Amino acid sequence: MSALKKIKSNPKLKAFVLWSITPKRNPKPRLWVKWFVNPFIHKKGKGATIRRRSRIDVFPWNRFEIGKLTTIEDFCTVNNGSGHVLLGDRVRVGIGSVIIGPVTMGSGSGLGQHVFVAGFNHGYSDGGKNSSQQPLDIKPTIIEEEAHIGANSVVVAGVTIGKRSQVGAGSVVTKDIPPFCVAVGNPAKVVKQFNHEKEIWERVSEN
């Protein structure tokens, strides 16, 4: 039996291991995990920058990878406790933004300031329990290559934003956005689409 299977099959051992990695009511890794475990597990590309005043709460049981020349600005929060956080090359995460996995951002994509992106919702199916005591509803969120999300926007769990699409500031993205589109509003709606034949952005008429 592998060490991982042994831990999972023994509730007391599992509880002890989890306690040694993170305090019970404080979902962030202990310092010894940050200093001596994470640097050997998670991947950071050449020239990538994580500003010192960001809060990088990443755990060893899920992946956290940032590609070459990617930047996470000050006052950001990144948490991979519920799923992988994978950022490609030349990704920029703007000041004060929050990424809670599972989230994937393709190369060249970016978040403006104070953007919230998550890959789960709190479960609430049992009306007799606090939602914090119910299983998470995990739905991976994907931001494809060269797509950009404007400042103060929210991207909800399970959404895919297509390649090179632009989301206007203050938008709430609740549904998939196709590639090469401009979307704005709450909920965000596509207002423009790139015509590859004419090489221009065309307004989308409302039905």
Secondary structure, DSSP 8 states (H G I E B T S, - for coil): --HHHHHHH-HHHHHHHHHHHS-TTS-S--HHHHHHTHHHHSEE-TT-EE-TTSEEE--TTS-EEE-TT-EE-TT-EEE-TTS-EEE-TT-EE-TT-EEESSEEE-TT-EE-TT-EEESEEE----TTS-GGGS-EEE--EEE-TT-EE-TT-EE-TT-EE-TT-EE-TT-EE-S-B-SSEEEETTTTEEEEEEETTTTEEEE----
